[in-house]
Amino acid sequence: MKVHVHTDRNLVIDAELEARIASNAAAALAKFGPRIIRVDLHLTDQSAGRKSGPHVRCRAEAHPSGLPPVTVTHDAPDAKAALDGAVADLGSALGQTLSRIVDKSRRQAARRP
């Protein structure tokens, strides 16, 4: 599974932090293994240029093999919380999506004579 981290121009992360983020995301989603081709993490600073405190949004998008992408969004006061929340939400969404597919294929197999 490949993990790509993207940021807007208001958030800057170095290569070491990007590698750590990718590694943590891959570990959290490892149970889905080869079913996931790629994960994209998009971080944006929602309060850029405003006086309000930091507000970061993370949009996480997983690309399962042979299925449309699964996307979730998580907002938090800082990048770490946004990433952690988005990866957790993505894991739940993937679990639901993939279990529905497995259940559907089992029901179809049970109907066959």
Sequence and secondary structure as in RCSB ss.txt:
>XXXX:A:sequence
MKVHVHTDRNLVIDAELEARIASNAAAALAKFGPRIIRVDLHLTDQSAGRKSGPHVRCRAEAHPSGLPPVTVTHD
APDAKAALDGAVADLGSALGQTLSRIVDKSRRQAARRP
>XXXX:A:secstr
 EEEEEE TT    HHHHHHHHHHHHHHTGGGGGGEEEEEEEEEETTTTSSS   EEEEEEEEETTS  EEEEEE
ESSHHHHHHHHHHHHHHHHHHHHHHHHHHHHHHHHH  
